[in-house]
Amino acid sequence: MRGLGLPLPGPVLGLLLLLILLMTRDRFSLLARGPLRNDGVETASKGLLAHLSLLFVPAGVGVVQKLDLLASHGIAITLVLALSVVVTLLATVLTFRLVSRLLRQQDAR
């Protein structure tokens, strides 16, 4: 994304484009008949899921390259990760409770 000046990783942009394409495929008869028909998407997704672990290789290599940083700041990194997990779980629970309450109020009307 350097060419457009957007701070968005290429894989994220690719996933967004794929999502948009899959959401709008029924509006374009050529796509719905061709490579994006339901069985075509299923076949492609099974292939991607079979090799999903390969996507973690660059992250693993990055961790190995920064082992010295991990050794010197490992406790702080672990604490930040644990805190972010707790905050994420709390945000998820609160969002779920809010949506549940709103849906119950809507059903009561």
TIFISE-226424 format. One record per residue: residue in three letters; y, x, z of N, C-alpha, C in turn. Coordinates in steps of 0.05 Angstrom, whole numbers, padded with zeros to 5 digits, always signed. Atoms other than C-alpha are relative to their C-alpha. Example, Ala and Ser with C-alpha at 12.3 -4.5 7.8 and 13.67 -1.06 7.14 Angstrom:
<rs>
ala-00024+00018+00000-00090+00246+00156+00024+00018+00000;ser-00024-00016-00001-00021+00273+00143+00022-00015+00014;
</rs>
This chain:
<rs>
met-00024+00016+00000+00000+00000+00000+00025+00017+00000;arg-00023-00017+00001+00045+00060-00004+00019-00006-00023;gly-00016+00006+00024+00068+00039-00073+00020-00022+00005;leu-00018+00023-00006+00097-00026-00047+00016+00004+00025;gly-00015-00005-00024+00122+00003+00018-00008-00019+00023;leu+00009+00018-00022+00082-00046+00061-00018+00015+00020;pro+00016-00014-00020+00052-00021+00126-00026-00016+00005;leu+00024+00016-00001-00014-00056+00111-00023+00017-00012;pro+00022-00016+00011-00081-00019+00103-00012-00015-00024;gly+00012+00011+00024-00115-00029+00036-00023-00019+00005;pro+00022+00019-00006-00179-00060+00065+00010-00027+00010;val-00010+00025-00010-00138-00112+00102+00012-00016-00023;leu-00011+00014+00023-00100-00130+00039-00022-00011-00018;gly+00023+00009+00016-00166-00134+00001-00013-00024+00012;leu+00012+00024-00014-00195-00182+00053+00018-00024-00003;leu-00019+00023+00003-00132-00225+00050-00001-00011-00029;leu+00002+00010+00027-00136-00228-00026-00026-00015-00005;leu+00026+00014+00003-00210-00246-00023+00001-00027+00014;leu-00002+00026-00014-00195-00301+00028+00016-00020-00016;ile-00017+00018+00017-00140-00330-00016-00016-00009-00024;leu+00015+00007+00024-00185-00327-00077-00023-00020+00007;leu+00021+00019-00007-00243-00361-00041+00010-00027+00008;met-00011+00025-00008-00198-00414-00012+00010-00017-00024;thr-00011+00014+00023-00169-00431-00081-00019-00001-00024;arg+00018-00001+00023-00230-00422-00125-00007-00027-00012;asp+00007+00026+00011-00244-00496-00132+00022-00011-00017;arg-00022+00010+00017-00176-00506-00164-00001+00012-00028;phe+00002-00013+00026-00194-00459-00221-00029-00003-00010;ser+00027+00006+00009-00254-00485-00260-00014+00025-00010;leu+00012-00024+00011-00266-00417-00293-00013+00016+00023;leu+00011-00015-00022-00276-00384-00225-00023-00014+00013;ala+00021+00015-00013-00318-00440-00196-00026+00000-00016;arg+00023-00001+00017-00365-00436-00256-00012+00028-00002;gly+00008-00027+00005-00367-00361-00259-00010+00015+00025;pro+00010-00018-00021-00375-00305-00208+00004-00011+00028;leu-00005+00010-00027-00348-00346-00150-00013-00027+00006;arg+00014+00025-00007-00396-00404-00152-00014+00005+00026;asn+00011-00002-00027-00430-00418-00086-00023+00020+00003;asp+00023-00019-00002-00495-00380-00099+00009+00029-00006;gly-00011-00027+00005-00455-00321-00126+00013+00012+00024;val-00013-00009-00025-00414-00316-00063-00020+00007+00021;glu+00021-00005-00020-00476-00321-00020-00015+00027-00006;thr+00013-00025+00008-00510-00265-00059+00017+00025+00007;ala-00019-00022-00005-00449-00220-00054+00003+00005+00030;ser-00004-00003-00029-00440-00234+00020-00024+00012+00013;lys+00024-00012-00011-00512-00217+00035-00001+00030-00005;gly-00001-00028+00006-00503-00151+00000+00020+00015+00017;leu-00020-00012-00017-00440-00136+00038-00009+00003+00029;leu+00010+00000-00028-00472-00154+00105-00022+00021+00003;ala+00022-00019-00002-00532-00110+00090+00011+00028+00003;his-00011-00027-00001-00486-00049+00084+00026+00001+00017;leu-00024+00001-00017-00433-00069+00136+00003+00025+00018;ser-00002-00023-00018-00450-00010+00180+00014+00024-00013;leu-00013-00022+00013-00423+00037+00127+00030+00000+00004;leu-00029+00002-00005-00353+00011+00142+00008+00014+00026;phe-00007-00013-00025-00357+00043+00211-00001+00030-00001;val+00002-00029+00003-00370+00113+00185+00027+00014+00002;pro-00026-00014-00003-00296+00131+00175+00011-00001+00028;ala-00010+00001-00028-00279+00107+00245-00015+00020+00018;gly+00016-00020-00015-00336+00149+00274+00008+00028-00006;val-00009-00027+00007-00313+00210+00236+00027+00006+00013;gly-00026-00003-00013-00243+00199+00262-00002+00006+00030;val+00004-00005-00029-00268+00197+00334-00010+00028+00004;val+00011-00027-00002-00308+00260+00324+00022+00022-00004;gln-00021-00019+00006-00247+00295+00295+00020+00002+00023;lys-00019+00000-00022-00206+00277+00357-00013+00002+00027;leu+00014-00002-00026-00256+00294+00412+00017+00014+00021;asp-00017-00014-00019-00206+00342+00444+00020-00019+00013;leu-00019+00020-00009-00156+00285+00450-00014-00020+00019;leu+00016+00019-00016-00210+00239+00477-00007+00013+00027;ala+00007-00014-00025-00230+00291+00529+00024+00002+00019;ser-00023-00003-00017-00159+00300+00554+00012-00026+00009;his-00012+00026-00007-00138+00227+00554-00021-00022+00002;gly+00022+00019+00000-00206+00193+00560+00003-00023+00020;ile-00003+00020-00021-00192+00157+00625+00022-00020-00007;ala-00022+00018+00007-00125+00129+00602-00008-00018-00024;ile+00009+00016+00023-00156+00107+00536-00019-00022+00008;thr+00019+00019-00010-00213+00073+00572+00014-00023+00016;leu-00014+00020-00015-00165+00037+00619+00016-00019-00018;val-00015+00016+00019-00121+00013+00562-00019-00018-00016;leu+00019+00017+00014-00182-00012+00524-00011-00023+00017;ala+00010+00021-00018-00209-00049+00585+00022-00021+00005;leu-00022+00019-00004-00140-00080+00598+00004-00018-00025;ser-00004+00016+00024-00134-00102+00525-00022-00020-00003;val+00022+00020+00001-00203-00135+00529+00006-00023+00019;val-00006+00021-00019-00182-00173+00591+00022-00018-00010;val-00023+00016+00010-00116-00195+00561-00009-00017-00024;thr+00010+00016+00023-00151-00217+00497-00017-00023+00009;leu+00016+00022-00010-00202-00257+00536+00017-00022+00014;leu-00018+00019-00013-00148-00290+00578+00015-00016-00020;ala-00015+00015+00021-00107-00308+00516-00019-00019-00014;thr+00020+00018+00013-00170-00337+00484-00006-00024+00017;val+00006+00022-00018-00187-00379+00545+00024-00019+00002;leu-00023+00017-00002-00116-00404+00553+00005-00016-00025;thr-00003+00015+00026-00111-00422+00479-00020-00022-00002;phe+00021+00020+00001-00177-00458+00482+00006-00024+00018;arg-00007+00022-00019-00156-00498+00544+00023-00016-00010;leu-00023+00014+00010-00090-00516+00513-00008-00018-00024;val+00008+00016+00023-00121-00540+00448-00019-00022+00009;ser+00018+00021-00010-00175-00578+00486+00016-00023+00013;arg-00017+00020-00013-00122-00613+00527+00015-00017-00020;leu-00015+00015+00021-00081-00631+00466-00018-00018-00016;leu+00018+00017+00014-00142-00658+00430-00009-00024+00017;arg+00007+00022-00017-00162-00700+00490+00023-00020+00002;gln-00023+00018-00001-00091-00729+00494+00002-00015-00026;gln-00002+00013+00026-00093-00744+00420-00022-00021-00003;asp+00022+00019+00001-00161-00779+00427+00005-00024+00018;ala-00006+00022-00018-00135-00821+00485+00019-00020-00012;arg-00020+00018+00012-00080-00850+00442-00012-00019-00019;
</rs>
